[in-house]
Amino acid sequence: MANVHKLRNIGISAHIDSGKTTLSERILYYCNKIHEVHEVRGKDGVGATMDHMELERERGITIASAATNVVWKDHEINVIDTPGHVDFTIEVERSLRVLDGAVLVLCSVGGVQSQSLTVDRQMKRYHVPRIAFVNKCDRTGANPYRVKDQLIEKLGLNAVLMQIPIGLEDRLEGVVDLVSMKALYFDAGPRKDQIREEEIPADLLEEAEARREELLDGVSLCSDELMEAMLEENVTEEILNKAIREATISLQLCPVYMGSAYKNKGIQPLLDAVVNYLPDPTDVVNKALDLDKDEEEVILHADEDLPTVVLAFKLEDGQYGQLTYIRVYQGKVRKGDELYNTRSRRKFRVGRLIRMHASTMEDLSEAGPGEIAALFGIDCASGDTFCDPKLNYSLSSMYVPNPVISLAVKPIDKRASDNMAKALNRFTKEDPTFRTYVDPESNQTIIQGMGELHLEVYVERMKREYKAEVEIGQPE
């Protein structure tokens, strides 16, 4: 079982096309989870590792949040890849509920866009501390300084630069680390993972010193210890790192990193930041509602010896049947344990317990507090709470937005009709923002969702996964 203080549950969320899946792919690469890198739109016929539903590989967009476990400098990081398209916000909401921290990916040319605003609202609702990564600094028109200003102006975040770029656009060579005051160059070695640390180039020294002052000013507002050290001119890396960590976890600060995932620049310092500044499961307060005491709030503790409380945050139909992704908030889950589903009021036994890596899996004997795992063959709905049978807690239901678009679906024959019924039953269980009903007047089957792309994906999945050929049209 993982040491809870060396565990990070993070999401990578962003606007579509800001390079988020490419960044996730590079993280897997640098943490030795994959041995070669695939680009997102599968030119080589492979597609990115995190995008493992066939449909996603074809479209080059991320639909379902795959959970992947990686190790960086003896810390375990669970990376939840969240979709960047607004039609899939329920997936983002769901994964935010399980995260302790997040990396917000922005494009250095496009900056803060509409979806960034939506994701920002969701992160604030779930009190998720985050760091920002300004990606695509190798692109024409890249301006990480402007993006940092937009984080302050548009999202109201106390964003501070942790780095400044060495060169931009096609001259991007590396970054200056404003904490250690060293220049980091990302050289393309045989494994593209070599970092060369040097003194700051003379022509950047003045800029780096000014930006470091900005960093110290921004962080010292949240830390008396750092303020005192500044007055005594005794700021050590240790004091600064501690202050940045505390301010980030208490949502008073958003550290900003930069680089180019595609060009393999800036990934390792970002992973260091995840470990150094984002919370472990004990740094975050998680609450449940005690259903036996009129939904009184109870604080959960990331302690393996307390009674178990688990959230089922995602269902997936795999080739081996239904997979239920869970996050353990308190206690631990072992094979053979009896758990109680507080919504259905049914008990069940834990059969196979696994950890997912995009679409491959590894068997576990137990999962402890803060860990993310998956169960096989459990009949449940997304958002259910499983507890020790002597508890009756619910991890409050997640906020579900109302659908905004409706379509009529008509099966072409009896076989398609049976298969469509199976598919709709499955999708409504899996996704609370996807709804379906039969119109009593027209007798049409209506599906509702969060946008055209959202419904289109489900119609495609009906055809592909359930062999249900349907025609779609406007409701009468």
ABEGO torsion letter per residue (X at the ends): XBBAAABBBBBBBBBBGAGAAAAAAAAAAAAGABABBBBABBAAGAEBAABABAAAAAAGBBABBBBBBBBBGGBBBBBBBBBABAAAAAAAAAAAAABABBBBBBBAAAEBBAAAAAAAAAAAAAGBBBBBBBBGAABBGBBAAAAAAAAAAAAGBBBBBABBBBEBEAABAEBBBAAAGBBBBBBBBAAGABBBBBBBBAAAAAAAAAAAAAAAAAAAAABAAAAAAAAAGABBAAAAAAAAAAAAAAGABBBBBBEBAAAGBGAAAAAAAAAAABBBAAABBBBBBBAAAGGBBBBBBBBAABBBBBBBABBBBBAAEBBBBBBBABEBBBBGBBBBBAAAGBBBBBBBBBBBBEABBBBBABBBBGBBBBBBGBBBBBGBBBBBAABBBBBEBBBBBBBABBBBBBBABAAAAAAAAAAAAAAAAABAABBBBBBAAAGBBBBBBAEAAAAAAAAAAAAAAAGBBBBBBBBX
